[in-house]
Amino acid sequence: MSEQTVALTYGGNGLKVRRLVVRLKTATRDGKGEIALLTSLPQTIASAEYVAELYREPWSVETLFQTVTKNFLGEIIFLNYPKAK
């Protein structure tokens, strides 16, 4: 894992964030061997490893919703009701 400080600017306002690059043990579905994360949490509050671990958790919920959407066409099918548009 590597880390660097990045300065973001938008509309004249600036923000310093940490960019974390996590090297993955297993490539993603897209074949990528690493992912980059941005966080505004200071190093004194959250280590790079802790931020990466926090980031992993939501993917299980997102993957569940993706599976439900794919397998059930994103809606519950009722008899005699038109499809949602």
PyMOL Python script that loads the backbone (N, CA, C, O; Angstrom):
from pymol import cmd

cmd.read_pdbstr("""\
ATOM      1  N   MET A   1       0.851  -1.160   0.000  1.00  0.00           N
ATOM      2  CA  MET A   1       0.000   0.000   0.000  1.00  0.00           C
ATOM      3  C   MET A   1       0.901   1.228   0.000  1.00  0.00           C
ATOM      4  O   MET A   1       1.911   1.288   0.701  1.00  0.00           O
ATOM      5  N   SER A   2       0.497   2.214  -0.819  1.00  0.00           N
ATOM      6  CA  SER A   2       1.229   3.478  -0.822  1.00  0.00           C
ATOM      7  C   SER A   2       0.267   4.626  -0.545  1.00  0.00           C
ATOM      8  O   SER A   2      -0.947   4.486  -0.694  1.00  0.00           O
ATOM      9  N   GLU A   3       0.821   5.753  -0.142  1.00  0.00           N
ATOM     10  CA  GLU A   3       0.006   6.891   0.259  1.00  0.00           C
ATOM     11  C   GLU A   3       0.681   8.183  -0.149  1.00  0.00           C
ATOM     12  O   GLU A   3       1.905   8.298  -0.094  1.00  0.00           O
ATOM     13  N   GLN A   4      -0.132   9.172  -0.565  1.00  0.00           N
ATOM     14  CA  GLN A   4       0.397  10.484  -0.881  1.00  0.00           C
ATOM     15  C   GLN A   4      -0.663  11.536  -0.555  1.00  0.00           C
ATOM     16  O   GLN A   4      -1.855  11.231  -0.500  1.00  0.00           O
ATOM     17  N   THR A   5      -0.221  12.768  -0.343  1.00  0.00           N
ATOM     18  CA  THR A   5      -1.133  13.875  -0.098  1.00  0.00           C
ATOM     19  C   THR A   5      -1.476  14.519  -1.431  1.00  0.00           C
ATOM     20  O   THR A   5      -0.595  14.764  -2.256  1.00  0.00           O
ATOM     21  N   VAL A   6      -2.764  14.793  -1.639  1.00  0.00           N
ATOM     22  CA  VAL A   6      -3.251  15.381  -2.882  1.00  0.00           C
ATOM     23  C   VAL A   6      -4.047  16.623  -2.531  1.00  0.00           C
ATOM     24  O   VAL A   6      -4.823  16.615  -1.575  1.00  0.00           O
ATOM     25  N   ALA A   7      -3.863  17.697  -3.299  1.00  0.00           N
ATOM     26  CA  ALA A   7      -4.623  18.934  -3.103  1.00  0.00           C
ATOM     27  C   ALA A   7      -5.716  18.996  -4.165  1.00  0.00           C
ATOM     28  O   ALA A   7      -5.428  18.949  -5.361  1.00  0.00           O
ATOM     29  N   LEU A   8      -6.964  19.102  -3.729  1.00  0.00           N
ATOM     30  CA  LEU A   8      -8.101  19.227  -4.636  1.00  0.00           C
ATOM     31  C   LEU A   8      -8.599  20.667  -4.583  1.00  0.00           C
ATOM     32  O   LEU A   8      -8.644  21.269  -3.510  1.00  0.00           O
ATOM     33  N   THR A   9      -8.970  21.214  -5.724  1.00  0.00           N
ATOM     34  CA  THR A   9      -9.491  22.573  -5.782  1.00  0.00           C
ATOM     35  C   THR A   9     -10.777  22.569  -6.598  1.00  0.00           C
ATOM     36  O   THR A   9     -10.838  21.986  -7.681  1.00  0.00           O
ATOM     37  N   TYR A  10     -11.811  23.233  -6.061  1.00  0.00           N
ATOM     38  CA  TYR A  10     -13.076  23.356  -6.770  1.00  0.00           C
ATOM     39  C   TYR A  10     -13.716  24.679  -6.392  1.00  0.00           C
ATOM     40  O   TYR A  10     -13.936  24.952  -5.212  1.00  0.00           O
ATOM     41  N   GLY A  11     -14.014  25.498  -7.384  1.00  0.00           N
ATOM     42  CA  GLY A  11     -14.648  26.786  -7.127  1.00  0.00           C
ATOM     43  C   GLY A  11     -13.836  27.693  -6.227  1.00  0.00           C
ATOM     44  O   GLY A  11     -14.402  28.465  -5.453  1.00  0.00           O
ATOM     45  N   GLY A  12     -12.532  27.614  -6.316  1.00  0.00           N
ATOM     46  CA  GLY A  12     -11.677  28.464  -5.502  1.00  0.00           C
ATOM     47  C   GLY A  12     -11.407  27.929  -4.103  1.00  0.00           C
ATOM     48  O   GLY A  12     -10.616  28.513  -3.362  1.00  0.00           O
ATOM     49  N   ASN A  13     -12.045  26.841  -3.735  1.00  0.00           N
ATOM     50  CA  ASN A  13     -11.830  26.233  -2.415  1.00  0.00           C
ATOM     51  C   ASN A  13     -10.865  25.059  -2.549  1.00  0.00           C
ATOM     52  O   ASN A  13     -10.932  24.292  -3.509  1.00  0.00           O
ATOM     53  N   GLY A  14      -9.980  24.933  -1.587  1.00  0.00           N
ATOM     54  CA  GLY A  14      -9.008  23.855  -1.616  1.00  0.00           C
ATOM     55  C   GLY A  14      -9.206  22.874  -0.467  1.00  0.00           C
ATOM     56  O   GLY A  14      -9.695  23.233   0.604  1.00  0.00           O
ATOM     57  N   LEU A  15      -8.821  21.644  -0.713  1.00  0.00           N
ATOM     58  CA  LEU A  15      -8.919  20.594   0.296  1.00  0.00           C
ATOM     59  C   LEU A  15      -7.756  19.638   0.100  1.00  0.00           C
ATOM     60  O   LEU A  15      -7.502  19.173  -1.011  1.00  0.00           O
ATOM     61  N   LYS A  16      -7.053  19.350   1.183  1.00  0.00           N
ATOM     62  CA  LYS A  16      -5.988  18.350   1.113  1.00  0.00           C
ATOM     63  C   LYS A  16      -6.549  17.015   1.570  1.00  0.00           C
ATOM     64  O   LYS A  16      -7.180  16.916   2.622  1.00  0.00           O
ATOM     65  N   VAL A  17      -6.310  15.988   0.760  1.00  0.00           N
ATOM     66  CA  VAL A  17      -6.784  14.644   1.067  1.00  0.00           C
ATOM     67  C   VAL A  17      -5.631  13.663   0.925  1.00  0.00           C
ATOM     68  O   VAL A  17      -4.572  13.996   0.393  1.00  0.00           O
ATOM     69  N   ARG A  18      -5.853  12.469   1.402  1.00  0.00           N
ATOM     70  CA  ARG A  18      -4.870  11.399   1.250  1.00  0.00           C
ATOM     71  C   ARG A  18      -5.323  10.483   0.128  1.00  0.00           C
ATOM     72  O   ARG A  18      -6.493  10.106   0.060  1.00  0.00           O
ATOM     73  N   ARG A  19      -4.398  10.125  -0.751  1.00  0.00           N
ATOM     74  CA  ARG A  19      -4.667   9.162  -1.819  1.00  0.00           C
ATOM     75  C   ARG A  19      -3.955   7.873  -1.432  1.00  0.00           C
ATOM     76  O   ARG A  19      -2.733   7.836  -1.289  1.00  0.00           O
ATOM     77  N   LEU A  20      -4.739   6.827  -1.266  1.00  0.00           N
ATOM     78  CA  LEU A  20      -4.199   5.529  -0.883  1.00  0.00           C
ATOM     79  C   LEU A  20      -4.302   4.586  -2.071  1.00  0.00           C
ATOM     80  O   LEU A  20      -5.360   4.486  -2.692  1.00  0.00           O
ATOM     81  N   VAL A  21      -3.235   3.906  -2.390  1.00  0.00           N
ATOM     82  CA  VAL A  21      -3.246   2.914  -3.463  1.00  0.00           C
ATOM     83  C   VAL A  21      -3.083   1.549  -2.815  1.00  0.00           C
ATOM     84  O   VAL A  21      -2.067   1.258  -2.183  1.00  0.00           O
ATOM     85  N   VAL A  22      -4.096   0.725  -2.985  1.00  0.00           N
ATOM     86  CA  VAL A  22      -4.122  -0.613  -2.386  1.00  0.00           C
ATOM     87  C   VAL A  22      -3.843  -1.632  -3.482  1.00  0.00           C
ATOM     88  O   VAL A  22      -4.555  -1.682  -4.485  1.00  0.00           O
ATOM     89  N   ARG A  23      -2.821  -2.436  -3.294  1.00  0.00           N
ATOM     90  CA  ARG A  23      -2.526  -3.518  -4.230  1.00  0.00           C
ATOM     91  C   ARG A  23      -3.338  -4.742  -3.816  1.00  0.00           C
ATOM     92  O   ARG A  23      -3.276  -5.185  -2.669  1.00  0.00           O
ATOM     93  N   LEU A  24      -4.089  -5.273  -4.754  1.00  0.00           N
ATOM     94  CA  LEU A  24      -5.007  -6.369  -4.456  1.00  0.00           C
ATOM     95  C   LEU A  24      -4.341  -7.730  -4.611  1.00  0.00           C
ATOM     96  O   LEU A  24      -3.490  -7.917  -5.481  1.00  0.00           O
ATOM     97  N   LYS A  25      -4.732  -8.674  -3.769  1.00  0.00           N
ATOM     98  CA  LYS A  25      -4.229 -10.041  -3.888  1.00  0.00           C
ATOM     99  C   LYS A  25      -4.837 -10.719  -5.104  1.00  0.00           C
ATOM    100  O   LYS A  25      -4.184 -11.512  -5.782  1.00  0.00           O
ATOM    101  N   THR A  26      -6.101 -10.394  -5.370  1.00  0.00           N
ATOM    102  CA  THR A  26      -6.819 -10.932  -6.518  1.00  0.00           C
ATOM    103  C   THR A  26      -7.307  -9.768  -7.360  1.00  0.00           C
ATOM    104  O   THR A  26      -7.856  -8.804  -6.827  1.00  0.00           O
ATOM    105  N   ALA A  27      -7.117  -9.847  -8.651  1.00  0.00           N
ATOM    106  CA  ALA A  27      -7.538  -8.762  -9.539  1.00  0.00           C
ATOM    107  C   ALA A  27      -9.048  -8.588  -9.511  1.00  0.00           C
ATOM    108  O   ALA A  27      -9.788  -9.527  -9.218  1.00  0.00           O
ATOM    109  N   THR A  28      -9.498  -7.373  -9.819  1.00  0.00           N
ATOM    110  CA  THR A  28     -10.934  -7.099  -9.889  1.00  0.00           C
ATOM    111  C   THR A  28     -11.533  -7.782 -11.113  1.00  0.00           C
ATOM    112  O   THR A  28     -10.813  -8.379 -11.915  1.00  0.00           O
ATOM    113  N   ARG A  29     -12.853  -7.692 -11.251  1.00  0.00           N
ATOM    114  CA  ARG A  29     -13.513  -8.258 -12.431  1.00  0.00           C
ATOM    115  C   ARG A  29     -12.994  -7.621 -13.707  1.00  0.00           C
ATOM    116  O   ARG A  29     -13.020  -8.242 -14.770  1.00  0.00           O
ATOM    117  N   ASP A  30     -12.519  -6.375 -13.607  1.00  0.00           N
ATOM    118  CA  ASP A  30     -11.983  -5.659 -14.767  1.00  0.00           C
ATOM    119  C   ASP A  30     -10.503  -5.947 -14.995  1.00  0.00           C
ATOM    120  O   ASP A  30      -9.907  -5.411 -15.929  1.00  0.00           O
ATOM    121  N   GLY A  31      -9.909  -6.783 -14.160  1.00  0.00           N
ATOM    122  CA  GLY A  31      -8.506  -7.147 -14.309  1.00  0.00           C
ATOM    123  C   GLY A  31      -7.528  -6.176 -13.683  1.00  0.00           C
ATOM    124  O   GLY A  31      -6.327  -6.260 -13.941  1.00  0.00           O
ATOM    125  N   LYS A  32      -8.015  -5.256 -12.867  1.00  0.00           N
ATOM    126  CA  LYS A  32      -7.131  -4.282 -12.228  1.00  0.00           C
ATOM    127  C   LYS A  32      -6.487  -4.893 -10.985  1.00  0.00           C
ATOM    128  O   LYS A  32      -7.142  -5.593 -10.212  1.00  0.00           O
ATOM    129  N   GLY A  33      -5.210  -4.622 -10.808  1.00  0.00           N
ATOM    130  CA  GLY A  33      -4.467  -5.177  -9.688  1.00  0.00           C
ATOM    131  C   GLY A  33      -4.372  -4.260  -8.489  1.00  0.00           C
ATOM    132  O   GLY A  33      -3.845  -4.642  -7.444  1.00  0.00           O
ATOM    133  N   GLU A  34      -4.885  -3.039  -8.641  1.00  0.00           N
ATOM    134  CA  GLU A  34      -4.864  -2.092  -7.527  1.00  0.00           C
ATOM    135  C   GLU A  34      -6.035  -1.122  -7.647  1.00  0.00           C
ATOM    136  O   GLU A  34      -6.593  -0.924  -8.726  1.00  0.00           O
ATOM    137  N   ILE A  35      -6.392  -0.523  -6.511  1.00  0.00           N
ATOM    138  CA  ILE A  35      -7.428   0.500  -6.486  1.00  0.00           C
ATOM    139  C   ILE A  35      -6.894   1.703  -5.717  1.00  0.00           C
ATOM    140  O   ILE A  35      -6.048   1.560  -4.835  1.00  0.00           O
ATOM    141  N   ALA A  36      -7.393   2.885  -6.056  1.00  0.00           N
ATOM    142  CA  ALA A  36      -6.991   4.111  -5.363  1.00  0.00           C
ATOM    143  C   ALA A  36      -8.185   4.642  -4.585  1.00  0.00           C
ATOM    144  O   ALA A  36      -9.308   4.657  -5.088  1.00  0.00           O
ATOM    145  N   LEU A  37      -7.936   5.073  -3.365  1.00  0.00           N
ATOM    146  CA  LEU A  37      -8.966   5.630  -2.502  1.00  0.00           C
ATOM    147  C   LEU A  37      -8.572   7.042  -2.102  1.00  0.00           C
ATOM    148  O   LEU A  37      -7.390   7.333  -1.916  1.00  0.00           O
ATOM    149  N   LEU A  38      -9.560   7.917  -1.968  1.00  0.00           N
ATOM    150  CA  LEU A  38      -9.320   9.260  -1.441  1.00  0.00           C
ATOM    151  C   LEU A  38     -10.031   9.377  -0.110  1.00  0.00           C
ATOM    152  O   LEU A  38     -11.172   8.937   0.029  1.00  0.00           O
ATOM    153  N   THR A  39      -9.360   9.974   0.882  1.00  0.00           N
ATOM    154  CA  THR A  39      -9.974  10.187   2.181  1.00  0.00           C
ATOM    155  C   THR A  39      -9.509  11.510   2.764  1.00  0.00           C
ATOM    156  O   THR A  39      -8.368  11.929   2.571  1.00  0.00           O
ATOM    157  N   SER A  40     -10.415  12.153   3.477  1.00  0.00           N
ATOM    158  CA  SER A  40     -10.045  13.382   4.177  1.00  0.00           C
ATOM    159  C   SER A  40      -9.707  13.104   5.640  1.00  0.00           C
ATOM    160  O   SER A  40      -9.394  14.025   6.394  1.00  0.00           O
ATOM    161  N   LEU A  41      -9.772  11.838   6.038  1.00  0.00           N
ATOM    162  CA  LEU A  41      -9.425  11.470   7.415  1.00  0.00           C
ATOM    163  C   LEU A  41      -7.923  11.614   7.623  1.00  0.00           C
ATOM    164  O   LEU A  41      -7.139  11.066   6.849  1.00  0.00           O
ATOM    165  N   PRO A  42      -7.512  12.344   8.657  1.00  0.00           N
ATOM    166  CA  PRO A  42      -6.070  12.477   8.909  1.00  0.00           C
ATOM    167  C   PRO A  42      -5.456  11.148   9.369  1.00  0.00           C
ATOM    168  O   PRO A  42      -6.136  10.282   9.921  1.00  0.00           O
ATOM    169  N   GLN A  43      -4.185  11.024   9.129  1.00  0.00           N
ATOM    170  CA  GLN A  43      -3.455   9.800   9.485  1.00  0.00           C
ATOM    171  C   GLN A  43      -3.505   9.521  10.980  1.00  0.00           C
ATOM    172  O   GLN A  43      -3.449   8.364  11.397  1.00  0.00           O
ATOM    173  N   THR A  44      -3.609  10.567  11.790  1.00  0.00           N
ATOM    174  CA  THR A  44      -3.660  10.384  13.242  1.00  0.00           C
ATOM    175  C   THR A  44      -4.965   9.728  13.687  1.00  0.00           C
ATOM    176  O   THR A  44      -5.023   9.129  14.761  1.00  0.00           O
ATOM    177  N   ILE A  45      -6.003   9.836  12.874  1.00  0.00           N
ATOM    178  CA  ILE A  45      -7.306   9.243  13.210  1.00  0.00           C
ATOM    179  C   ILE A  45      -7.489   7.875  12.571  1.00  0.00           C
ATOM    180  O   ILE A  45      -8.029   6.960  13.194  1.00  0.00           O
ATOM    181  N   ALA A  46      -7.036   7.735  11.315  1.00  0.00           N
ATOM    182  CA  ALA A  46      -7.254   6.475  10.599  1.00  0.00           C
ATOM    183  C   ALA A  46      -6.034   6.138   9.753  1.00  0.00           C
ATOM    184  O   ALA A  46      -5.634   6.914   8.884  1.00  0.00           O
ATOM    185  N   SER A  47      -5.451   4.981  10.012  1.00  0.00           N
ATOM    186  CA  SER A  47      -4.315   4.522   9.216  1.00  0.00           C
ATOM    187  C   SER A  47      -4.799   4.149   7.815  1.00  0.00           C
ATOM    188  O   SER A  47      -5.995   3.964   7.592  1.00  0.00           O
ATOM    189  N   ALA A  48      -3.869   4.042   6.887  1.00  0.00           N
ATOM    190  CA  ALA A  48      -4.210   3.652   5.523  1.00  0.00           C
ATOM    191  C   ALA A  48      -4.873   2.276   5.507  1.00  0.00           C
ATOM    192  O   ALA A  48      -5.823   2.053   4.756  1.00  0.00           O
ATOM    193  N   GLU A  49      -4.381   1.364   6.323  1.00  0.00           N
ATOM    194  CA  GLU A  49      -4.952   0.014   6.386  1.00  0.00           C
ATOM    195  C   GLU A  49      -6.394   0.050   6.894  1.00  0.00           C
ATOM    196  O   GLU A  49      -7.253  -0.677   6.395  1.00  0.00           O
ATOM    197  N   TYR A  50      -6.650   0.896   7.884  1.00  0.00           N
ATOM    198  CA  TYR A  50      -7.998   1.011   8.449  1.00  0.00           C
ATOM    199  C   TYR A  50      -8.971   1.585   7.419  1.00  0.00           C
ATOM    200  O   TYR A  50     -10.094   1.098   7.289  1.00  0.00           O
ATOM    201  N   VAL A  51      -8.544   2.617   6.689  1.00  0.00           N
ATOM    202  CA  VAL A  51      -9.395   3.204   5.654  1.00  0.00           C
ATOM    203  C   VAL A  51      -9.710   2.166   4.575  1.00  0.00           C
ATOM    204  O   VAL A  51     -10.850   2.060   4.122  1.00  0.00           O
ATOM    205  N   ALA A  52      -8.700   1.407   4.167  1.00  0.00           N
ATOM    206  CA  ALA A  52      -8.917   0.384   3.147  1.00  0.00           C
ATOM    207  C   ALA A  52      -9.903  -0.675   3.641  1.00  0.00           C
ATOM    208  O   ALA A  52     -10.747  -1.137   2.872  1.00  0.00           O
ATOM    209  N   GLU A  53      -9.809  -1.055   4.886  1.00  0.00           N
ATOM    210  CA  GLU A  53     -10.729  -2.045   5.460  1.00  0.00           C
ATOM    211  C   GLU A  53     -12.152  -1.488   5.508  1.00  0.00           C
ATOM    212  O   GLU A  53     -13.106  -2.203   5.204  1.00  0.00           O
ATOM    213  N   LEU A  54     -12.298  -0.224   5.885  1.00  0.00           N
ATOM    214  CA  LEU A  54     -13.617   0.411   5.904  1.00  0.00           C
ATOM    215  C   LEU A  54     -14.224   0.440   4.508  1.00  0.00           C
ATOM    216  O   LEU A  54     -15.429   0.247   4.346  1.00  0.00           O
ATOM    217  N   TYR A  55     -13.400   0.678   3.511  1.00  0.00           N
ATOM    218  CA  TYR A  55     -13.875   0.756   2.132  1.00  0.00           C
ATOM    219  C   TYR A  55     -14.389  -0.594   1.642  1.00  0.00           C
ATOM    220  O   TYR A  55     -15.323  -0.647   0.842  1.00  0.00           O
ATOM    221  N   ARG A  56     -13.794  -1.673   2.111  1.00  0.00           N
ATOM    222  CA  ARG A  56     -14.189  -3.012   1.656  1.00  0.00           C
ATOM    223  C   ARG A  56     -15.601  -3.382   2.083  1.00  0.00           C
ATOM    224  O   ARG A  56     -16.308  -4.069   1.346  1.00  0.00           O
ATOM    225  N   GLU A  57     -16.012  -2.946   3.238  1.00  0.00           N
ATOM    226  CA  GLU A  57     -17.298  -3.361   3.799  1.00  0.00           C
ATOM    227  C   GLU A  57     -18.516  -3.047   2.931  1.00  0.00           C
ATOM    228  O   GLU A  57     -19.346  -3.935   2.732  1.00  0.00           O
ATOM    229  N   PRO A  58     -18.668  -1.811   2.397  1.00  0.00           N
ATOM    230  CA  PRO A  58     -19.874  -1.524   1.626  1.00  0.00           C
ATOM    231  C   PRO A  58     -20.033  -2.371   0.375  1.00  0.00           C
ATOM    232  O   PRO A  58     -21.150  -2.549  -0.111  1.00  0.00           O
ATOM    233  N   TRP A  59     -18.935  -2.895  -0.152  1.00  0.00           N
ATOM    234  CA  TRP A  59     -19.042  -3.657  -1.389  1.00  0.00           C
ATOM    235  C   TRP A  59     -19.901  -4.889  -1.227  1.00  0.00           C
ATOM    236  O   TRP A  59     -20.540  -5.309  -2.192  1.00  0.00           O
ATOM    237  N   SER A  60     -19.944  -5.486  -0.054  1.00  0.00           N
ATOM    238  CA  SER A  60     -20.779  -6.672   0.108  1.00  0.00           C
ATOM    239  C   SER A  60     -22.253  -6.310  -0.048  1.00  0.00           C
ATOM    240  O   SER A  60     -23.013  -7.086  -0.627  1.00  0.00           O
ATOM    241  N   VAL A  61     -22.672  -5.153   0.455  1.00  0.00           N
ATOM    242  CA  VAL A  61     -24.054  -4.707   0.309  1.00  0.00           C
ATOM    243  C   VAL A  61     -24.325  -4.327  -1.146  1.00  0.00           C
ATOM    244  O   VAL A  61     -25.362  -4.692  -1.700  1.00  0.00           O
ATOM    245  N   GLU A  62     -23.392  -3.593  -1.768  1.00  0.00           N
ATOM    246  CA  GLU A  62     -23.568  -3.202  -3.154  1.00  0.00           C
ATOM    247  C   GLU A  62     -23.643  -4.417  -4.069  1.00  0.00           C
ATOM    248  O   GLU A  62     -24.439  -4.445  -5.008  1.00  0.00           O
ATOM    249  N   THR A  63     -22.816  -5.418  -3.796  1.00  0.00           N
ATOM    250  CA  THR A  63     -22.841  -6.630  -4.600  1.00  0.00           C
ATOM    251  C   THR A  63     -24.179  -7.346  -4.450  1.00  0.00           C
ATOM    252  O   THR A  63     -24.704  -7.889  -5.422  1.00  0.00           O
ATOM    253  N   LEU A  64     -24.730  -7.351  -3.239  1.00  0.00           N
ATOM    254  CA  LEU A  64     -26.040  -7.952  -3.020  1.00  0.00           C
ATOM    255  C   LEU A  64     -27.104  -7.260  -3.866  1.00  0.00           C
ATOM    256  O   LEU A  64     -27.894  -7.929  -4.532  1.00  0.00           O
ATOM    257  N   PHE A  65     -27.136  -5.911  -3.848  1.00  0.00           N
ATOM    258  CA  PHE A  65     -28.125  -5.187  -4.639  1.00  0.00           C
ATOM    259  C   PHE A  65     -27.927  -5.420  -6.136  1.00  0.00           C
ATOM    260  O   PHE A  65     -28.899  -5.508  -6.887  1.00  0.00           O
ATOM    261  N   GLN A  66     -26.682  -5.520  -6.566  1.00  0.00           N
ATOM    262  CA  GLN A  66     -26.419  -5.796  -7.982  1.00  0.00           C
ATOM    263  C   GLN A  66     -26.958  -7.176  -8.357  1.00  0.00           C
ATOM    264  O   GLN A  66     -27.542  -7.343  -9.427  1.00  0.00           O
ATOM    265  N   THR A  67     -26.767  -8.150  -7.493  1.00  0.00           N
ATOM    266  CA  THR A  67     -27.258  -9.497  -7.754  1.00  0.00           C
ATOM    267  C   THR A  67     -28.783  -9.528  -7.806  1.00  0.00           C
ATOM    268  O   THR A  67     -29.365 -10.149  -8.694  1.00  0.00           O
ATOM    269  N   VAL A  68     -29.424  -8.859  -6.856  1.00  0.00           N
ATOM    270  CA  VAL A  68     -30.890  -8.818  -6.851  1.00  0.00           C
ATOM    271  C   VAL A  68     -31.402  -8.144  -8.122  1.00  0.00           C
ATOM    272  O   VAL A  68     -32.333  -8.636  -8.759  1.00  0.00           O
ATOM    273  N   THR A  69     -30.796  -7.023  -8.486  1.00  0.00           N
ATOM    274  CA  THR A  69     -31.221  -6.304  -9.684  1.00  0.00           C
ATOM    275  C   THR A  69     -31.052  -7.169 -10.926  1.00  0.00           C
ATOM    276  O   THR A  69     -31.935  -7.208 -11.783  1.00  0.00           O
ATOM    277  N   LYS A  70     -29.933  -7.853 -11.023  1.00  0.00           N
ATOM    278  CA  LYS A  70     -29.657  -8.690 -12.197  1.00  0.00           C
ATOM    279  C   LYS A  70     -30.597  -9.892 -12.266  1.00  0.00           C
ATOM    280  O   LYS A  70     -31.140 -10.200 -13.327  1.00  0.00           O
ATOM    281  N   ASN A  71     -30.787 -10.569 -11.134  1.00  0.00           N
ATOM    282  CA  ASN A  71     -31.571 -11.795 -11.140  1.00  0.00           C
ATOM    283  C   ASN A  71     -33.081 -11.572 -11.169  1.00  0.00           C
ATOM    284  O   ASN A  71     -33.830 -12.420 -11.656  1.00  0.00           O
ATOM    285  N   PHE A  72     -33.519 -10.442 -10.652  1.00  0.00           N
ATOM    286  CA  PHE A  72     -34.957 -10.192 -10.585  1.00  0.00           C
ATOM    287  C   PHE A  72     -35.375  -9.008 -11.438  1.00  0.00           C
ATOM    288  O   PHE A  72     -36.458  -8.455 -11.248  1.00  0.00           O
ATOM    289  N   LEU A  73     -34.519  -8.611 -12.383  1.00  0.00           N
ATOM    290  CA  LEU A  73     -34.807  -7.524 -13.313  1.00  0.00           C
ATOM    291  C   LEU A  73     -35.160  -6.225 -12.600  1.00  0.00           C
ATOM    292  O   LEU A  73     -35.840  -5.374 -13.175  1.00  0.00           O
ATOM    293  N   GLY A  74     -34.713  -6.059 -11.363  1.00  0.00           N
ATOM    294  CA  GLY A  74     -34.874  -4.810 -10.636  1.00  0.00           C
ATOM    295  C   GLY A  74     -36.263  -4.518 -10.127  1.00  0.00           C
ATOM    296  O   GLY A  74     -36.503  -3.436  -9.593  1.00  0.00           O
ATOM    297  N   GLU A  75     -37.182  -5.445 -10.274  1.00  0.00           N
ATOM    298  CA  GLU A  75     -38.536  -5.201  -9.792  1.00  0.00           C
ATOM    299  C   GLU A  75     -39.216  -6.528  -9.476  1.00  0.00           C
ATOM    300  O   GLU A  75     -38.820  -7.584  -9.970  1.00  0.00           O
ATOM    301  N   ILE A  76     -40.228  -6.449  -8.658  1.00  0.00           N
ATOM    302  CA  ILE A  76     -41.026  -7.629  -8.343  1.00  0.00           C
ATOM    303  C   ILE A  76     -42.141  -7.722  -9.385  1.00  0.00           C
ATOM    304  O   ILE A  76     -42.828  -6.736  -9.652  1.00  0.00           O
ATOM    305  N   ILE A  77     -42.316  -8.875  -9.958  1.00  0.00           N
ATOM    306  CA  ILE A  77     -43.319  -9.048 -11.004  1.00  0.00           C
ATOM    307  C   ILE A  77     -44.635  -9.496 -10.384  1.00  0.00           C
ATOM    308  O   ILE A  77     -44.711 -10.544  -9.743  1.00  0.00           O
ATOM    309  N   PHE A  78     -45.671  -8.684 -10.587  1.00  0.00           N
ATOM    310  CA  PHE A  78     -47.011  -9.018 -10.130  1.00  0.00           C
ATOM    311  C   PHE A  78     -47.874  -9.344 -11.344  1.00  0.00           C
ATOM    312  O   PHE A  78     -47.646  -8.812 -12.431  1.00  0.00           O
ATOM    313  N   LEU A  79     -48.841 -10.196 -11.167  1.00  0.00           N
ATOM    314  CA  LEU A  79     -49.772 -10.492 -12.252  1.00  0.00           C
ATOM    315  C   LEU A  79     -50.686  -9.307 -12.480  1.00  0.00           C
ATOM    316  O   LEU A  79     -51.085  -8.636 -11.528  1.00  0.00           O
ATOM    317  N   ASN A  80     -51.021  -9.041 -13.732  1.00  0.00           N
ATOM    318  CA  ASN A  80     -51.966  -8.002 -14.131  1.00  0.00           C
ATOM    319  C   ASN A  80     -51.500  -6.583 -13.867  1.00  0.00           C
ATOM    320  O   ASN A  80     -52.324  -5.669 -13.877  1.00  0.00           O
ATOM    321  N   TYR A  81     -50.233  -6.363 -13.634  1.00  0.00           N
ATOM    322  CA  TYR A  81     -49.733  -5.013 -13.454  1.00  0.00           C
ATOM    323  C   TYR A  81     -48.731  -4.715 -14.566  1.00  0.00           C
ATOM    324  O   TYR A  81     -47.916  -5.574 -14.899  1.00  0.00           O
ATOM    325  N   PRO A  82     -48.775  -3.526 -15.140  1.00  0.00           N
ATOM    326  CA  PRO A  82     -47.789  -3.200 -16.199  1.00  0.00           C
ATOM    327  C   PRO A  82     -46.404  -3.007 -15.600  1.00  0.00           C
ATOM    328  O   PRO A  82     -46.261  -2.709 -14.414  1.00  0.00           O
ATOM    329  N   LYS A  83     -45.387  -3.180 -16.439  1.00  0.00           N
ATOM    330  CA  LYS A  83     -44.005  -2.975 -15.997  1.00  0.00           C
ATOM    331  C   LYS A  83     -43.786  -1.511 -15.655  1.00  0.00           C
ATOM    332  O   LYS A  83     -44.385  -0.627 -16.269  1.00  0.00           O
ATOM    333  N   ALA A  84     -42.932  -1.255 -14.682  1.00  0.00           N
ATOM    334  CA  ALA A  84     -42.554   0.106 -14.331  1.00  0.00           C
ATOM    335  C   ALA A  84     -41.711   0.696 -15.453  1.00  0.00           C
ATOM    336  O   ALA A  84     -40.962  -0.017 -16.121  1.00  0.00           O
ATOM    337  N   LYS A  85     -41.838   1.989 -15.651  1.00  0.00           N
ATOM    338  CA  LYS A  85     -41.063   2.650 -16.712  1.00  0.00           C
ATOM    339  C   LYS A  85     -39.938   3.444 -16.134  1.00  0.00           C
ATOM    340  O   LYS A  85     -39.178   4.068 -16.875  1.00  0.00           O
TER     341      LYS A  85
END
""", "prot")
cmd.dss("prot")
cmd.show_as("cartoon", "prot")
cmd.util.cbc("prot")
cmd.orient("prot")
